[in-house]
């Protein structure tokens, strides 16, 4: 009688470290919502920025430790939906739009829907898209613009009646930019492990110092400039293509 053949049993599970970071980002988004409900808007926007940091780390940690998985990809998208679509829209609505009625509700929903559509499109094109560029404004950057604007207004004590109209324009704009065809640099071509000239290191240190000195203003301006760069880069690239065709 022959011995039964041993069958290799594939253990099911998830990688702990990257998914732990994703869970932290998800909790930060949830904490931003609960803080806004309690009227703690500065805490809410800081929580959104914390979610951005954790969201940036989970993917890098997964690649460095070779722990990428389909589960992690889908979990990250759900976390992004909460932290960068639902949370900013709800925080902005509670902070500035509740007095607008249906108009405020519509503006907040435009950002939320834009974030959902942006993530769905990203997942559908993940295998075919150009890695150097994102199609549409990334949802973390869109969330950072709204969070930064709220942070500046709260920090400097601006009257809500004075800033609620620019807030509506920003909220609708971020929602539309997320579903646009504008191309945004992914910065994935930057080699962080390579050597750089000394002045580059000094420039990075100075940039960090500027951000730390006025984090609410600098973060808002940096991400606003990134949002504007999409239409500019796209128009420049189209102009070059037209010139090449003429030649």
C-alpha positions as CSV (number, residue, x, y, z in Angstrom):
1,X,0.0,0.0,0.0
2,X,1.5,3.3,-1.1
3,X,1.7,6.2,1.3
4,X,-0.7,9.0,0.5
5,X,1.0,11.9,-1.3
6,X,1.5,15.0,0.7
7,X,-0.4,17.9,-0.6
8,X,1.0,21.4,-0.1
9,X,-1.5,23.4,1.9
10,X,-1.6,27.1,1.0
11,X,-2.1,29.2,4.1
12,X,-4.6,32.0,3.8
13,X,-4.0,35.3,5.5
14,X,-2.9,38.9,5.1
15,X,0.4,40.7,5.5
16,X,0.4,42.5,8.8
17,X,2.7,45.5,8.4
18,X,1.4,47.2,5.3
19,X,-2.2,46.5,6.2
20,X,-1.6,47.8,9.7
21,X,-0.5,51.1,8.2
22,X,-3.6,51.1,6.0
23,X,-5.8,50.5,9.0
24,X,-4.1,53.5,10.7
25,X,-4.9,55.6,7.6
26,X,-8.5,54.4,7.8
27,X,-8.8,55.2,11.5
28,X,-7.4,58.7,10.8
29,X,-10.1,59.3,8.3
30,X,-12.7,58.0,10.7
31,X,-11.3,60.2,13.5
32,X,-11.4,63.2,11.2
33,X,-15.2,62.6,10.7
34,X,-15.9,62.2,14.5
35,X,-13.8,65.2,15.3
36,X,-15.7,67.4,12.8
37,X,-19.0,66.2,14.3
38,X,-17.7,67.3,17.7
39,X,-16.7,70.7,16.2
40,X,-13.0,70.1,16.5
41,X,-12.1,71.1,13.0
42,X,-8.4,71.7,13.4
43,X,-8.0,68.2,14.8
44,X,-10.1,66.8,11.9
45,X,-7.9,68.3,9.2
46,X,-4.7,67.2,11.0
47,X,-6.1,63.7,11.1
48,X,-6.6,63.9,7.3
49,X,-2.9,64.8,6.8
50,X,-1.9,61.9,9.1
51,X,-4.0,59.6,6.9
52,X,-2.0,60.9,3.9
53,X,1.3,60.1,5.6
54,X,0.2,56.6,6.5
55,X,-1.3,56.1,3.0
56,X,2.0,57.0,1.5
57,X,3.9,54.6,3.7
58,X,1.8,51.5,3.3
59,X,2.5,51.0,-0.4
60,X,6.3,51.7,0.0
61,X,6.5,49.3,3.0
62,X,4.7,46.6,1.0
63,X,7.1,47.0,-2.0
64,X,10.2,47.1,0.3
65,X,9.2,44.0,2.2
66,X,7.8,42.3,-0.8
67,X,4.4,41.9,0.8
68,X,2.1,43.3,-2.0
69,X,-1.2,41.5,-2.3
70,X,-4.5,42.0,-4.1
71,X,-6.2,42.2,-0.7
72,X,-3.9,45.1,0.2
73,X,-4.7,47.0,-3.0
74,X,-8.5,46.7,-2.4
75,X,-8.2,47.5,1.3
76,X,-6.1,50.6,0.5
77,X,-8.8,51.8,-2.0
78,X,-11.5,51.5,0.7
79,X,-9.3,53.3,3.2
80,X,-8.7,56.1,0.6
81,X,-12.4,56.4,-0.1
82,X,-13.0,57.0,3.6
83,X,-10.1,59.3,4.4
84,X,-9.8,61.3,1.2
85,X,-13.4,61.4,-0.2
86,X,-15.9,61.0,2.6
87,X,-13.9,62.7,5.4
88,X,-13.0,65.9,3.6
89,X,-16.5,66.3,2.1
90,X,-18.2,65.8,5.4
91,X,-15.7,68.0,7.4
92,X,-16.1,70.8,4.8
93,X,-19.9,70.4,4.9
94,X,-20.1,70.6,8.7
95,X,-17.6,73.5,8.8
96,X,-18.9,75.8,6.1
97,X,-21.8,74.4,4.0
98,X,-24.6,73.5,6.4
99,X,-26.1,77.0,6.1
100,X,-26.2,76.7,2.3
101,X,-28.8,73.9,2.4
102,X,-29.0,71.8,-0.8
103,X,-26.2,73.9,-2.5
104,X,-23.7,73.0,0.2
105,X,-24.9,69.4,0.1
106,X,-24.3,69.3,-3.6
107,X,-20.8,70.8,-3.4
108,X,-19.7,68.3,-0.7
109,X,-21.1,65.4,-2.8
110,X,-19.2,66.5,-5.9
111,X,-16.0,66.0,-4.0
112,X,-17.1,62.7,-2.6
113,X,-18.3,61.4,-5.9
114,X,-15.2,62.6,-7.6
115,X,-13.1,60.7,-5.1
116,X,-15.1,57.5,-5.6
117,X,-14.9,57.7,-9.4
118,X,-11.2,58.6,-9.3
119,X,-10.4,55.5,-7.2
120,X,-12.5,53.3,-9.4
121,X,-10.8,54.5,-12.5
122,X,-7.4,54.1,-11.0
123,X,-8.1,50.5,-10.0
124,X,-9.4,49.7,-13.5
125,X,-6.4,51.2,-15.2
126,X,-3.7,50.1,-12.7
127,X,-2.2,47.5,-15.1
128,X,-2.2,49.7,-18.3
129,X,-1.6,53.3,-17.1
130,X,1.6,55.2,-17.5
131,X,3.4,54.9,-14.2
132,X,5.0,58.4,-14.6
133,X,1.6,60.1,-14.4
134,X,-1.7,60.0,-12.7
135,X,-4.9,60.6,-14.7
136,X,-6.8,63.1,-12.7
137,X,-5.9,64.8,-9.4
138,X,-5.0,62.1,-6.8
139,X,-7.5,61.9,-4.0
140,X,-5.0,62.6,-1.2
141,X,-3.9,65.8,-2.9
142,X,-7.6,66.9,-3.4
143,X,-8.2,66.1,0.3
144,X,-5.1,68.1,1.3
145,X,-6.4,71.2,-0.5
146,X,-9.7,71.2,1.4
147,X,-8.0,70.3,4.7
148,X,-5.3,73.0,4.3
149,X,-7.9,75.6,3.5
150,X,-9.9,74.8,6.6
151,X,-6.8,74.7,8.7
152,X,-5.7,78.1,7.5
153,X,-9.1,79.6,8.2
154,X,-9.4,78.1,11.7
155,X,-5.8,79.0,12.6
156,X,-6.2,82.6,11.6
157,X,-9.8,83.0,12.9
158,X,-11.3,83.9,9.5
159,X,-15.1,84.6,9.5
160,X,-16.9,81.6,8.1
161,X,-19.2,83.9,6.1
162,X,-16.1,85.4,4.4
163,X,-14.6,82.1,3.3
164,X,-17.5,79.8,2.6
165,X,-17.9,80.9,-1.0
166,X,-14.2,80.2,-1.9
167,X,-14.7,76.9,0.0
168,X,-17.5,76.0,-2.3
169,X,-15.4,76.8,-5.4
170,X,-12.5,74.7,-4.0
171,X,-14.7,71.7,-3.1
172,X,-16.4,71.5,-6.5
173,X,-13.0,72.1,-8.3
174,X,-11.2,69.3,-6.5
175,X,-14.1,66.9,-7.2
176,X,-14.0,67.8,-10.9
177,X,-10.2,67.7,-11.1
178,X,-10.2,64.1,-9.7
179,X,-12.3,62.9,-12.7
180,X,-10.6,65.0,-15.3
181,X,-8.1,63.8,-17.9
182,X,-5.4,66.1,-16.7
183,X,-2.1,64.4,-16.2
184,X,-0.3,64.8,-12.8
185,X,3.3,63.7,-12.1
186,X,3.5,60.6,-9.9
187,X,7.1,61.3,-8.9
188,X,7.8,57.6,-9.2
189,X,10.8,58.2,-11.4
190,X,12.6,59.9,-8.5
191,X,15.2,57.4,-7.1
192,X,15.2,58.1,-3.3
193,X,18.0,55.5,-2.8
194,X,20.4,57.2,-5.2
195,X,23.0,59.8,-4.5
196,X,22.2,63.5,-4.9
197,X,24.3,66.7,-4.9
198,X,24.9,68.3,-1.5
199,X,22.8,71.4,-2.4
200,X,19.8,69.1,-3.1
201,X,19.9,67.8,0.5
202,X,20.2,71.4,1.8
203,X,17.2,72.4,-0.3
204,X,15.1,69.6,1.1
205,X,16.0,70.5,4.6
206,X,15.1,74.2,4.0
207,X,11.8,73.1,2.4
208,X,10.9,71.0,5.5
209,X,11.8,73.9,7.7
210,X,9.5,76.2,5.8
211,X,6.6,73.7,6.0
212,X,7.2,73.2,9.7
213,X,7.2,76.9,10.3
214,X,3.7,77.5,8.8
215,X,2.4,74.0,8.1
216,X,-1.2,75.0,7.4
217,X,-0.2,77.7,4.8
218,X,2.7,75.8,3.2
219,X,0.8,72.5,2.8
220,X,-2.2,74.2,1.3
221,X,0.0,76.2,-1.2
222,X,2.0,73.1,-2.1
223,X,-1.0,71.0,-2.9
224,X,-2.8,73.8,-4.6
225,X,0.3,74.3,-6.9
226,X,0.2,70.6,-7.6
227,X,-3.5,70.8,-8.6
228,X,-2.7,73.6,-11.0
229,X,0.2,71.8,-12.5
230,X,-2.1,69.2,-14.0
231,X,-3.8,71.5,-16.5
232,X,-0.5,73.2,-17.2
233,X,1.4,70.0,-17.9
234,X,-1.4,68.6,-20.0
235,X,-1.6,71.7,-22.2
236,X,2.1,71.9,-22.7
237,X,2.3,68.2,-23.7
238,X,-0.6,68.7,-26.2
239,X,1.1,71.8,-27.6
240,X,4.3,69.8,-28.2
241,X,2.4,67.0,-29.9
242,X,0.8,69.5,-32.3
243,X,4.1,71.0,-33.1
244,X,5.6,67.6,-33.8
245,X,2.8,66.7,-36.1
246,X,3.3,69.9,-38.1
247,X,6.9,69.1,-38.5
